[in-house]
Amino acid sequence: YCAASRGYIDAVIVPSETRPRLIDALEIMCSKREMLPAKKHGNIPM
């Protein structure tokens, strides 16, 4: 696979493994917490 050899994709999944891999990925994304960066500057009172 040309795309895999160039690093465009992470893995080539066998069709029979597609559903379990998608379910695992979606479960991970559902439980993932979004990390917001700390504010560098506050608002200036006017």
mmCIF entry with sequence, helices, sheets and N, C-alpha, C, O atoms, coordinates in Angstrom:
data_MODEL
# 
_entry.id   MODEL 
# 
_entity.id                         1 
_entity.type                       polymer 
_entity.pdbx_number_of_molecules   1 
# 
_entity_poly.entity_id                      1 
_entity_poly.type                           'polypeptide(L)' 
_entity_poly.nstd_linkage                   no 
_entity_poly.nstd_monomer                   no 
_entity_poly.pdbx_seq_one_letter_code       YCAASRGYIDAVIVPSETRPRLIDALEIMCSKREMLPAKKHGNIPM 
_entity_poly.pdbx_seq_one_letter_code_can   YCAASRGYIDAVIVPSETRPRLIDALEIMCSKREMLPAKKHGNIPM 
_entity_poly.pdbx_strand_id                 A 
# 
loop_
_entity_poly_seq.entity_id 
_entity_poly_seq.num 
_entity_poly_seq.mon_id 
_entity_poly_seq.hetero 
1 1  TYR n 
1 2  CYS n 
1 3  ALA n 
1 4  ALA n 
1 5  SER n 
1 6  ARG n 
1 7  GLY n 
1 8  TYR n 
1 9  ILE n 
1 10 ASP n 
1 11 ALA n 
1 12 VAL n 
1 13 ILE n 
1 14 VAL n 
1 15 PRO n 
1 16 SER n 
1 17 GLU n 
1 18 THR n 
1 19 ARG n 
1 20 PRO n 
1 21 ARG n 
1 22 LEU n 
1 23 ILE n 
1 24 ASP n 
1 25 ALA n 
1 26 LEU n 
1 27 GLU n 
1 28 ILE n 
1 29 MET n 
1 30 CYS n 
1 31 SER n 
1 32 LYS n 
1 33 ARG n 
1 34 GLU n 
1 35 MET n 
1 36 LEU n 
1 37 PRO n 
1 38 ALA n 
1 39 LYS n 
1 40 LYS n 
1 41 HIS n 
1 42 GLY n 
1 43 ASN n 
1 44 ILE n 
1 45 PRO n 
1 46 MET n 
# 
_struct_asym.id          A 
_struct_asym.entity_id   1 
# 
loop_
_struct_conf.conf_type_id 
_struct_conf.id 
_struct_conf.pdbx_PDB_helix_id 
_struct_conf.beg_label_comp_id 
_struct_conf.beg_label_asym_id 
_struct_conf.beg_label_seq_id 
_struct_conf.pdbx_beg_PDB_ins_code 
_struct_conf.end_label_comp_id 
_struct_conf.end_label_asym_id 
_struct_conf.end_label_seq_id 
_struct_conf.pdbx_end_PDB_ins_code 
_struct_conf.beg_auth_comp_id 
_struct_conf.beg_auth_asym_id 
_struct_conf.beg_auth_seq_id 
_struct_conf.end_auth_comp_id 
_struct_conf.end_auth_asym_id 
_struct_conf.end_auth_seq_id 
_struct_conf.pdbx_PDB_helix_class 
_struct_conf.details 
_struct_conf.pdbx_PDB_helix_length 
HELX_P HELX_P1 AA1 CYS A 2  ? SER A 5  ? CYS A 2  SER A 5  1 ? 4  
HELX_P HELX_P2 AA2 PRO A 15 ? GLU A 17 ? PRO A 15 GLU A 17 5 ? 3  
HELX_P HELX_P3 AA3 THR A 18 ? SER A 31 ? THR A 18 SER A 31 1 ? 14 
# 
_struct_conf_type.id          HELX_P 
_struct_conf_type.criteria    ? 
_struct_conf_type.reference   ? 
# 
loop_
_atom_site.group_PDB 
_atom_site.id 
_atom_site.type_symbol 
_atom_site.label_atom_id 
_atom_site.label_alt_id 
_atom_site.label_comp_id 
_atom_site.label_asym_id 
_atom_site.label_entity_id 
_atom_site.label_seq_id 
_atom_site.pdbx_PDB_ins_code 
_atom_site.Cartn_x 
_atom_site.Cartn_y 
_atom_site.Cartn_z 
_atom_site.occupancy 
_atom_site.B_iso_or_equiv 
_atom_site.pdbx_formal_charge 
_atom_site.auth_seq_id 
_atom_site.auth_comp_id 
_atom_site.auth_asym_id 
_atom_site.auth_atom_id 
_atom_site.pdbx_PDB_model_num 
ATOM 1   N N  . TYR A 1 1  ? 0.831   -1.178 0.000  1.00 0.00 ? 1  TYR A N  1 
ATOM 2   C CA . TYR A 1 1  ? 0.000   0.000  0.000  1.00 0.00 ? 1  TYR A CA 1 
ATOM 3   C C  . TYR A 1 1  ? 0.879   1.246  0.000  1.00 0.00 ? 1  TYR A C  1 
ATOM 4   O O  . TYR A 1 1  ? 1.693   1.454  0.900  1.00 0.00 ? 1  TYR A O  1 
ATOM 5   N N  . CYS A 1 2  ? 0.700   2.047  -1.004 1.00 0.00 ? 2  CYS A N  1 
ATOM 6   C CA . CYS A 1 2  ? 1.527   3.237  -1.191 1.00 0.00 ? 2  CYS A CA 1 
ATOM 7   C C  . CYS A 1 2  ? 1.305   4.259  -0.078 1.00 0.00 ? 2  CYS A C  1 
ATOM 8   O O  . CYS A 1 2  ? 2.267   4.829  0.436  1.00 0.00 ? 2  CYS A O  1 
ATOM 9   N N  . ALA A 1 3  ? 0.050   4.496  0.296  1.00 0.00 ? 3  ALA A N  1 
ATOM 10  C CA . ALA A 1 3  ? -0.247  5.491  1.334  1.00 0.00 ? 3  ALA A CA 1 
ATOM 11  C C  . ALA A 1 3  ? 0.370   5.092  2.676  1.00 0.00 ? 3  ALA A C  1 
ATOM 12  O O  . ALA A 1 3  ? 0.863   5.948  3.411  1.00 0.00 ? 3  ALA A O  1 
ATOM 13  N N  . ALA A 1 4  ? 0.343   3.812  2.991  1.00 0.00 ? 4  ALA A N  1 
ATOM 14  C CA . ALA A 1 4  ? 0.924   3.344  4.252  1.00 0.00 ? 4  ALA A CA 1 
ATOM 15  C C  . ALA A 1 4  ? 2.441   3.489  4.239  1.00 0.00 ? 4  ALA A C  1 
ATOM 16  O O  . ALA A 1 4  ? 3.039   3.853  5.252  1.00 0.00 ? 4  ALA A O  1 
ATOM 17  N N  . SER A 1 5  ? 3.061   3.209  3.109  1.00 0.00 ? 5  SER A N  1 
ATOM 18  C CA . SER A 1 5  ? 4.515   3.322  3.038  1.00 0.00 ? 5  SER A CA 1 
ATOM 19  C C  . SER A 1 5  ? 4.976   4.772  3.151  1.00 0.00 ? 5  SER A C  1 
ATOM 20  O O  . SER A 1 5  ? 6.097   5.030  3.590  1.00 0.00 ? 5  SER A O  1 
ATOM 21  N N  . ARG A 1 6  ? 4.128   5.717  2.761  1.00 0.00 ? 6  ARG A N  1 
ATOM 22  C CA . ARG A 1 6  ? 4.473   7.141  2.861  1.00 0.00 ? 6  ARG A CA 1 
ATOM 23  C C  . ARG A 1 6  ? 4.088   7.744  4.206  1.00 0.00 ? 6  ARG A C  1 
ATOM 24  O O  . ARG A 1 6  ? 4.398   8.906  4.470  1.00 0.00 ? 6  ARG A O  1 
ATOM 25  N N  . GLY A 1 7  ? 3.425   6.983  5.051  1.00 0.00 ? 7  GLY A N  1 
ATOM 26  C CA . GLY A 1 7  ? 3.059   7.455  6.377  1.00 0.00 ? 7  GLY A CA 1 
ATOM 27  C C  . GLY A 1 7  ? 1.779   8.266  6.424  1.00 0.00 ? 7  GLY A C  1 
ATOM 28  O O  . GLY A 1 7  ? 1.529   8.966  7.405  1.00 0.00 ? 7  GLY A O  1 
ATOM 29  N N  . TYR A 1 8  ? 0.957   8.184  5.374  1.00 0.00 ? 8  TYR A N  1 
ATOM 30  C CA . TYR A 1 8  ? -0.301  8.936  5.342  1.00 0.00 ? 8  TYR A CA 1 
ATOM 31  C C  . TYR A 1 8  ? -1.366  8.317  6.246  1.00 0.00 ? 8  TYR A C  1 
ATOM 32  O O  . TYR A 1 8  ? -2.279  9.015  6.687  1.00 0.00 ? 8  TYR A O  1 
ATOM 33  N N  . ILE A 1 9  ? -1.260  7.023  6.525  1.00 0.00 ? 9  ILE A N  1 
ATOM 34  C CA . ILE A 1 9  ? -2.233  6.325  7.368  1.00 0.00 ? 9  ILE A CA 1 
ATOM 35  C C  . ILE A 1 9  ? -1.489  5.598  8.485  1.00 0.00 ? 9  ILE A C  1 
ATOM 36  O O  . ILE A 1 9  ? -0.302  5.299  8.359  1.00 0.00 ? 9  ILE A O  1 
ATOM 37  N N  . ASP A 1 10 ? -2.193  5.318  9.573  1.00 0.00 ? 10 ASP A N  1 
ATOM 38  C CA . ASP A 1 10 ? -1.570  4.644  10.709 1.00 0.00 ? 10 ASP A CA 1 
ATOM 39  C C  . ASP A 1 10 ? -1.564  3.132  10.563 1.00 0.00 ? 10 ASP A C  1 
ATOM 40  O O  . ASP A 1 10 ? -0.603  2.473  10.963 1.00 0.00 ? 10 ASP A O  1 
ATOM 41  N N  . ALA A 1 11 ? -2.644  2.566  9.985  1.00 0.00 ? 11 ALA A N  1 
ATOM 42  C CA . ALA A 1 11 ? -2.745  1.111  9.895  1.00 0.00 ? 11 ALA A CA 1 
ATOM 43  C C  . ALA A 1 11 ? -3.679  0.718  8.764  1.00 0.00 ? 11 ALA A C  1 
ATOM 44  O O  . ALA A 1 11 ? -4.567  1.477  8.377  1.00 0.00 ? 11 ALA A O  1 
ATOM 45  N N  . VAL A 1 12 ? -3.463  -0.479 8.246  1.00 0.00 ? 12 VAL A N  1 
ATOM 46  C CA . VAL A 1 12 ? -4.366  -1.082 7.272  1.00 0.00 ? 12 VAL A CA 1 
ATOM 47  C C  . VAL A 1 12 ? -5.186  -2.108 8.040  1.00 0.00 ? 12 VAL A C  1 
ATOM 48  O O  . VAL A 1 12 ? -4.633  -3.056 8.600  1.00 0.00 ? 12 VAL A O  1 
ATOM 49  N N  . ILE A 1 13 ? -6.506  -1.923 8.067  1.00 0.00 ? 13 ILE A N  1 
ATOM 50  C CA . ILE A 1 13 ? -7.387  -2.774 8.865  1.00 0.00 ? 13 ILE A CA 1 
ATOM 51  C C  . ILE A 1 13 ? -8.067  -3.795 7.963  1.00 0.00 ? 13 ILE A C  1 
ATOM 52  O O  . ILE A 1 13 ? -8.599  -3.453 6.907  1.00 0.00 ? 13 ILE A O  1 
ATOM 53  N N  . VAL A 1 14 ? -8.041  -5.046 8.392  1.00 0.00 ? 14 VAL A N  1 
ATOM 54  C CA . VAL A 1 14 ? -8.733  -6.119 7.688  1.00 0.00 ? 14 VAL A CA 1 
ATOM 55  C C  . VAL A 1 14 ? -10.237 -5.854 7.806  1.00 0.00 ? 14 VAL A C  1 
ATOM 56  O O  . VAL A 1 14 ? -10.699 -5.481 8.885  1.00 0.00 ? 14 VAL A O  1 
ATOM 57  N N  . PRO A 1 15 ? -11.018 -6.035 6.729  1.00 0.00 ? 15 PRO A N  1 
ATOM 58  C CA . PRO A 1 15 ? -12.449 -5.722 6.791  1.00 0.00 ? 15 PRO A CA 1 
ATOM 59  C C  . PRO A 1 15 ? -13.198 -6.376 7.952  1.00 0.00 ? 15 PRO A C  1 
ATOM 60  O O  . PRO A 1 15 ? -14.128 -5.775 8.489  1.00 0.00 ? 15 PRO A O  1 
ATOM 61  N N  . SER A 1 16 ? -12.824 -7.567 8.344  1.00 0.00 ? 16 SER A N  1 
ATOM 62  C CA . SER A 1 16 ? -13.520 -8.231 9.455  1.00 0.00 ? 16 SER A CA 1 
ATOM 63  C C  . SER A 1 16 ? -13.236 -7.563 10.803 1.00 0.00 ? 16 SER A C  1 
ATOM 64  O O  . SER A 1 16 ? -13.974 -7.790 11.761 1.00 0.00 ? 16 SER A O  1 
ATOM 65  N N  . GLU A 1 17 ? -12.186 -6.747 10.897 1.00 0.00 ? 17 GLU A N  1 
ATOM 66  C CA . GLU A 1 17 ? -11.836 -6.057 12.138 1.00 0.00 ? 17 GLU A CA 1 
ATOM 67  C C  . GLU A 1 17 ? -12.321 -4.612 12.169 1.00 0.00 ? 17 GLU A C  1 
ATOM 68  O O  . GLU A 1 17 ? -12.098 -3.916 13.159 1.00 0.00 ? 17 GLU A O  1 
ATOM 69  N N  . THR A 1 18 ? -12.974 -4.147 11.115 1.00 0.00 ? 18 THR A N  1 
ATOM 70  C CA . THR A 1 18 ? -13.360 -2.737 11.021 1.00 0.00 ? 18 THR A CA 1 
ATOM 71  C C  . THR A 1 18 ? -14.325 -2.328 12.120 1.00 0.00 ? 18 THR A C  1 
ATOM 72  O O  . THR A 1 18 ? -14.095 -1.328 12.800 1.00 0.00 ? 18 THR A O  1 
ATOM 73  N N  . ARG A 1 19 ? -15.397 -3.081 12.306 1.00 0.00 ? 19 ARG A N  1 
ATOM 74  C CA . ARG A 1 19 ? -16.413 -2.711 13.304 1.00 0.00 ? 19 ARG A CA 1 
ATOM 75  C C  . ARG A 1 19 ? -15.837 -2.661 14.722 1.00 0.00 ? 19 ARG A C  1 
ATOM 76  O O  . ARG A 1 19 ? -16.042 -1.662 15.411 1.00 0.00 ? 19 ARG A O  1 
ATOM 77  N N  . PRO A 1 20 ? -15.122 -3.698 15.190 1.00 0.00 ? 20 PRO A N  1 
ATOM 78  C CA . PRO A 1 20 ? -14.560 -3.616 16.550 1.00 0.00 ? 20 PRO A CA 1 
ATOM 79  C C  . PRO A 1 20 ? -13.572 -2.460 16.718 1.00 0.00 ? 20 PRO A C  1 
ATOM 80  O O  . PRO A 1 20 ? -13.541 -1.829 17.774 1.00 0.00 ? 20 PRO A O  1 
ATOM 81  N N  . ARG A 1 21 ? -12.777 -2.179 15.705 1.00 0.00 ? 21 ARG A N  1 
ATOM 82  C CA . ARG A 1 21 ? -11.813 -1.079 15.802 1.00 0.00 ? 21 ARG A CA 1 
ATOM 83  C C  . ARG A 1 21 ? -12.516 0.266  15.878 1.00 0.00 ? 21 ARG A C  1 
ATOM 84  O O  . ARG A 1 21 ? -12.095 1.145  16.631 1.00 0.00 ? 21 ARG A O  1 
ATOM 85  N N  . LEU A 1 22 ? -13.597 0.436  15.095 1.00 0.00 ? 22 LEU A N  1 
ATOM 86  C CA . LEU A 1 22 ? -14.369 1.679  15.141 1.00 0.00 ? 22 LEU A CA 1 
ATOM 87  C C  . LEU A 1 22 ? -15.047 1.858  16.498 1.00 0.00 ? 22 LEU A C  1 
ATOM 88  O O  . LEU A 1 22 ? -15.058 2.958  17.050 1.00 0.00 ? 22 LEU A O  1 
ATOM 89  N N  . ILE A 1 23 ? -15.609 0.784  17.028 1.00 0.00 ? 23 ILE A N  1 
ATOM 90  C CA . ILE A 1 23 ? -16.267 0.849  18.338 1.00 0.00 ? 23 ILE A CA 1 
ATOM 91  C C  . ILE A 1 23 ? -15.261 1.245  19.414 1.00 0.00 ? 23 ILE A C  1 
ATOM 92  O O  . ILE A 1 23 ? -15.558 2.094  20.254 1.00 0.00 ? 23 ILE A O  1 
ATOM 93  N N  . ASP A 1 24 ? -14.081 0.641  19.397 1.00 0.00 ? 24 ASP A N  1 
ATOM 94  C CA . ASP A 1 24 ? -13.046 0.983  20.379 1.00 0.00 ? 24 ASP A CA 1 
ATOM 95  C C  . ASP A 1 24 ? -12.632 2.448  20.259 1.00 0.00 ? 24 ASP A C  1 
ATOM 96  O O  . ASP A 1 24 ? -12.487 3.138  21.268 1.00 0.00 ? 24 ASP A O  1 
ATOM 97  N N  . ALA A 1 25 ? -12.441 2.920  19.033 1.00 0.00 ? 25 ALA A N  1 
ATOM 98  C CA . ALA A 1 25 ? -12.023 4.308  18.824 1.00 0.00 ? 25 ALA A CA 1 
ATOM 99  C C  . ALA A 1 25 ? -13.091 5.287  19.294 1.00 0.00 ? 25 ALA A C  1 
ATOM 100 O O  . ALA A 1 25 ? -12.770 6.309  19.899 1.00 0.00 ? 25 ALA A O  1 
ATOM 101 N N  . LEU A 1 26 ? -14.356 4.985  19.022 1.00 0.00 ? 26 LEU A N  1 
ATOM 102 C CA . LEU A 1 26 ? -15.439 5.870  19.447 1.00 0.00 ? 26 LEU A CA 1 
ATOM 103 C C  . LEU A 1 26 ? -15.596 5.882  20.965 1.00 0.00 ? 26 LEU A C  1 
ATOM 104 O O  . LEU A 1 26 ? -15.893 6.926  21.545 1.00 0.00 ? 26 LEU A O  1 
ATOM 105 N N  . GLU A 1 27 ? -15.399 4.733  21.615 1.00 0.00 ? 27 GLU A N  1 
ATOM 106 C CA . GLU A 1 27 ? -15.472 4.683  23.075 1.00 0.00 ? 27 GLU A CA 1 
ATOM 107 C C  . GLU A 1 27 ? -14.356 5.512  23.703 1.00 0.00 ? 27 GLU A C  1 
ATOM 108 O O  . GLU A 1 27 ? -14.569 6.185  24.711 1.00 0.00 ? 27 GLU A O  1 
ATOM 109 N N  . ILE A 1 28 ? -13.183 5.463  23.113 1.00 0.00 ? 28 ILE A N  1 
ATOM 110 C CA . ILE A 1 28 ? -12.066 6.261  23.620 1.00 0.00 ? 28 ILE A CA 1 
ATOM 111 C C  . ILE A 1 28 ? -12.372 7.746  23.466 1.00 0.00 ? 28 ILE A C  1 
ATOM 112 O O  . ILE A 1 28 ? -12.118 8.531  24.379 1.00 0.00 ? 28 ILE A O  1 
ATOM 113 N N  . MET A 1 29 ? -12.917 8.133  22.316 1.00 0.00 ? 29 MET A N  1 
ATOM 114 C CA . MET A 1 29 ? -13.226 9.546  22.079 1.00 0.00 ? 29 MET A CA 1 
ATOM 115 C C  . MET A 1 29 ? -14.351 10.045 22.983 1.00 0.00 ? 29 MET A C  1 
ATOM 116 O O  . MET A 1 29 ? -14.344 11.210 23.379 1.00 0.00 ? 29 MET A O  1 
ATOM 117 N N  . CYS A 1 30 ? -15.308 9.196  23.315 1.00 0.00 ? 30 CYS A N  1 
ATOM 118 C CA . CYS A 1 30 ? -16.410 9.612  24.192 1.00 0.00 ? 30 CYS A CA 1 
ATOM 119 C C  . CYS A 1 30 ? -15.929 9.890  25.607 1.00 0.00 ? 30 CYS A C  1 
ATOM 120 O O  . CYS A 1 30 ? -16.459 10.773 26.281 1.00 0.00 ? 30 CYS A O  1 
ATOM 121 N N  . SER A 1 31 ? -14.937 9.148  26.061 1.00 0.00 ? 31 SER A N  1 
ATOM 122 C CA . SER A 1 31 ? -14.457 9.322  27.430 1.00 0.00 ? 31 SER A CA 1 
ATOM 123 C C  . SER A 1 31 ? -13.282 10.296 27.519 1.00 0.00 ? 31 SER A C  1 
ATOM 124 O O  . SER A 1 31 ? -12.784 10.557 28.614 1.00 0.00 ? 31 SER A O  1 
ATOM 125 N N  . LYS A 1 32 ? -12.838 10.827 26.403 1.00 0.00 ? 32 LYS A N  1 
ATOM 126 C CA . LYS A 1 32 ? -11.699 11.739 26.388 1.00 0.00 ? 32 LYS A CA 1 
ATOM 127 C C  . LYS A 1 32 ? -12.121 13.119 26.888 1.00 0.00 ? 32 LYS A C  1 
ATOM 128 O O  . LYS A 1 32 ? -13.166 13.640 26.497 1.00 0.00 ? 32 LYS A O  1 
ATOM 129 N N  . ARG A 1 33 ? -11.307 13.695 27.743 1.00 0.00 ? 33 ARG A N  1 
ATOM 130 C CA . ARG A 1 33 ? -11.570 15.045 28.239 1.00 0.00 ? 33 ARG A CA 1 
ATOM 131 C C  . ARG A 1 33 ? -10.779 16.034 27.401 1.00 0.00 ? 33 ARG A C  1 
ATOM 132 O O  . ARG A 1 33 ? -9.616  15.803 27.070 1.00 0.00 ? 33 ARG A O  1 
ATOM 133 N N  . GLU A 1 34 ? -11.430 17.140 27.064 1.00 0.00 ? 34 GLU A N  1 
ATOM 134 C CA . GLU A 1 34 ? -10.775 18.172 26.270 1.00 0.00 ? 34 GLU A CA 1 
ATOM 135 C C  . GLU A 1 34 ? -9.925  19.041 27.190 1.00 0.00 ? 34 GLU A C  1 
ATOM 136 O O  . GLU A 1 34 ? -10.423 19.584 28.177 1.00 0.00 ? 34 GLU A O  1 
ATOM 137 N N  . MET A 1 35 ? -8.663  19.167 26.867 1.00 0.00 ? 35 MET A N  1 
ATOM 138 C CA . MET A 1 35 ? -7.753  19.980 27.661 1.00 0.00 ? 35 MET A CA 1 
ATOM 139 C C  . MET A 1 35 ? -7.668  21.366 27.032 1.00 0.00 ? 35 MET A C  1 
ATOM 140 O O  . MET A 1 35 ? -7.181  21.519 25.912 1.00 0.00 ? 35 MET A O  1 
ATOM 141 N N  . LEU A 1 36 ? -8.144  22.371 27.759 1.00 0.00 ? 36 LEU A N  1 
ATOM 142 C CA . LEU A 1 36 ? -8.077  23.741 27.275 1.00 0.00 ? 36 LEU A CA 1 
ATOM 143 C C  . LEU A 1 36 ? -6.788  24.388 27.780 1.00 0.00 ? 36 LEU A C  1 
ATOM 144 O O  . LEU A 1 36 ? -6.397  24.174 28.927 1.00 0.00 ? 36 LEU A O  1 
ATOM 145 N N  . PRO A 1 37 ? -6.132  25.172 26.939 1.00 0.00 ? 37 PRO A N  1 
ATOM 146 C CA . PRO A 1 37 ? -4.910  25.836 27.399 1.00 0.00 ? 37 PRO A CA 1 
ATOM 147 C C  . PRO A 1 37 ? -5.232  26.918 28.431 1.00 0.00 ? 37 PRO A C  1 
ATOM 148 O O  . PRO A 1 37 ? -6.309  27.513 28.408 1.00 0.00 ? 37 PRO A O  1 
ATOM 149 N N  . ALA A 1 38 ? -4.295  27.157 29.324 1.00 0.00 ? 38 ALA A N  1 
ATOM 150 C CA . ALA A 1 38 ? -4.480  28.196 30.340 1.00 0.00 ? 38 ALA A CA 1 
ATOM 151 C C  . ALA A 1 38 ? -4.496  29.565 29.672 1.00 0.00 ? 38 ALA A C  1 
ATOM 152 O O  . ALA A 1 38 ? -3.817  29.783 28.669 1.00 0.00 ? 38 ALA A O  1 
ATOM 153 N N  . LYS A 1 39 ? -5.271  30.480 30.231 1.00 0.00 ? 39 LYS A N  1 
ATOM 154 C CA . LYS A 1 39 ? -5.326  31.837 29.679 1.00 0.00 ? 39 LYS A CA 1 
ATOM 155 C C  . LYS A 1 39 ? -4.023  32.558 29.996 1.00 0.00 ? 39 LYS A C  1 
ATOM 156 O O  . LYS A 1 39 ? -3.530  32.510 31.123 1.00 0.00 ? 39 LYS A O  1 
ATOM 157 N N  . LYS A 1 40 ? -3.481  33.216 29.003 1.00 0.00 ? 40 LYS A N  1 
ATOM 158 C CA . LYS A 1 40 ? -2.235  33.949 29.201 1.00 0.00 ? 40 LYS A CA 1 
ATOM 159 C C  . LYS A 1 40 ? -2.488  35.347 29.745 1.00 0.00 ? 40 LYS A C  1 
ATOM 160 O O  . LYS A 1 40 ? -1.704  35.866 30.539 1.00 0.00 ? 40 LYS A O  1 
ATOM 161 N N  . HIS A 1 41 ? -3.590  35.951 29.313 1.00 0.00 ? 41 HIS A N  1 
ATOM 162 C CA . HIS A 1 41 ? -3.883  37.320 29.710 1.00 0.00 ? 41 HIS A CA 1 
ATOM 163 C C  . HIS A 1 41 ? -5.344  37.434 30.110 1.00 0.00 ? 41 HIS A C  1 
ATOM 164 O O  . HIS A 1 41 ? -6.214  36.821 29.492 1.00 0.00 ? 41 HIS A O  1 
ATOM 165 N N  . GLY A 1 42 ? -5.606  38.209 31.132 1.00 0.00 ? 42 GLY A N  1 
ATOM 166 C CA . GLY A 1 42 ? -6.974  38.480 31.538 1.00 0.00 ? 42 GLY A CA 1 
ATOM 167 C C  . GLY A 1 42 ? -7.532  39.662 30.755 1.00 0.00 ? 42 GLY A C  1 
ATOM 168 O O  . GLY A 1 42 ? -6.832  40.260 29.939 1.00 0.00 ? 42 GLY A O  1 
ATOM 169 N N  . ASN A 1 43 ? -8.782  39.990 31.006 1.00 0.00 ? 43 ASN A N  1 
ATOM 170 C CA . ASN A 1 43 ? -9.389  41.163 30.379 1.00 0.00 ? 43 ASN A CA 1 
ATOM 171 C C  . ASN A 1 43 ? -8.957  42.422 31.121 1.00 0.00 ? 43 ASN A C  1 
ATOM 172 O O  . ASN A 1 43 ? -8.848  42.423 32.348 1.00 0.00 ? 43 ASN A O  1 
ATOM 173 N N  . ILE A 1 44 ? -8.714  43.477 30.379 1.00 0.00 ? 44 ILE A N  1 
ATOM 174 C CA . ILE A 1 44 ? -8.327  44.752 30.971 1.00 0.00 ? 44 ILE A CA 1 
ATOM 175 C C  . ILE A 1 44 ? -9.595  45.493 31.385 1.00 0.00 ? 44 ILE A C  1 
ATOM 176 O O  . ILE A 1 44 ? -10.473 45.697 30.547 1.00 0.00 ? 44 ILE A O  1 
ATOM 177 N N  . PRO A 1 45 ? -9.723  45.905 32.654 1.00 0.00 ? 45 PRO A N  1 
ATOM 178 C CA . PRO A 1 45 ? -10.919 46.657 33.059 1.00 0.00 ? 45 PRO A CA 1 
ATOM 179 C C  . PRO A 1 45 ? -10.928 48.041 32.414 1.00 0.00 ? 45 PRO A C  1 
ATOM 180 O O  . PRO A 1 45 ? -9.911  48.734 32.400 1.00 0.00 ? 45 PRO A O  1 
ATOM 181 N N  . MET A 1 46 ? -12.055 48.426 31.894 1.00 0.00 ? 46 MET A N  1 
ATOM 182 C CA . MET A 1 46 ? -12.162 49.735 31.233 1.00 0.00 ? 46 MET A CA 1 
ATOM 183 C C  . MET A 1 46 ? -13.300 50.521 31.796 1.00 0.00 ? 46 MET A C  1 
ATOM 184 O O  . MET A 1 46 ? -13.545 51.648 31.364 1.00 0.00 ? 46 MET A O  1 
# 
